[in-house]
């Protein structure tokens, strides 16, 4: 599993915003089984094929109003 920090994801994030982030991440080729952990401000996902570039993940997060941080 791959983990990234999402700096503006947290316990206060609305369900609608979390759903928007999940939908955006699902458009990135090569990731599966996405999970959000708002309390830890992170996303976790499996890889199906080559690992997606951080640039693609960042763009997906930005399209949903979130900021991708460092890989953990």
C-alpha positions as CSV (number, residue, x, y, z in Angstrom):
1,X,0.0,0.0,0.0
2,X,1.1,3.5,-0.8
3,X,0.4,6.4,1.6
4,X,0.4,10.2,1.0
5,X,-0.3,13.1,3.2
6,X,-3.2,15.3,2.1
7,X,-2.5,18.6,4.0
8,X,-6.1,19.9,4.1
9,X,-7.9,16.6,4.7
10,X,-9.0,16.2,8.3
11,X,-11.7,15.1,10.7
12,X,-13.6,18.4,9.9
13,X,-13.7,17.6,6.2
14,X,-17.3,17.1,5.0
15,X,-18.5,13.8,3.6
16,X,-19.2,15.6,0.3
17,X,-15.6,16.8,0.0
18,X,-14.3,13.4,0.9
19,X,-16.5,11.8,-1.8
20,X,-15.2,14.4,-4.3
21,X,-11.6,13.5,-3.4
22,X,-12.3,9.8,-3.8
23,X,-13.9,10.3,-7.1
24,X,-11.0,12.4,-8.4
25,X,-8.4,9.8,-7.2
26,X,-10.4,7.0,-8.9
27,X,-9.7,8.7,-12.3
28,X,-5.9,8.2,-11.8
29,X,-4.8,5.2,-13.8
30,X,-3.1,2.4,-11.8
31,X,-4.5,3.0,-8.3
32,X,-7.1,0.8,-6.6
33,X,-8.6,0.3,-3.1
34,X,-8.4,3.9,-2.1
35,X,-8.9,4.7,1.6
36,X,-9.0,8.1,3.3
37,X,-7.9,8.5,6.9
38,X,-8.9,12.0,7.8
39,X,-7.6,11.8,11.4
40,X,-4.1,11.1,10.1
41,X,-4.6,13.5,7.1
42,X,-3.6,10.8,4.6
43,X,-4.8,8.7,1.7
44,X,-3.8,5.0,1.2
45,X,-4.1,3.0,-2.0
46,X,-3.0,-0.1,-3.8
47,X,-1.2,-0.1,-7.1
48,X,-2.5,-2.0,-10.2
49,X,0.5,-1.8,-12.6
50,X,3.1,0.9,-12.6
51,X,2.9,3.4,-9.7
52,X,1.2,6.6,-10.7
53,X,3.3,9.7,-10.9
54,X,3.0,12.1,-8.0
55,X,2.1,14.8,-10.5
56,X,-1.0,12.8,-11.6
57,X,-2.0,12.3,-8.0
58,X,-1.4,15.9,-7.2
59,X,-3.6,17.1,-10.1
60,X,-6.4,14.8,-9.1
61,X,-6.3,16.1,-5.5
62,X,-6.2,19.7,-6.7
63,X,-9.2,19.2,-8.9
64,X,-11.1,18.2,-5.8
65,X,-9.8,21.2,-3.8
66,X,-7.1,19.3,-1.8
67,X,-3.3,19.5,-1.6
68,X,-1.2,16.4,-1.9
69,X,1.8,16.3,0.4
70,X,4.7,13.9,0.9
71,X,4.6,10.2,0.3
72,X,4.9,8.3,3.6
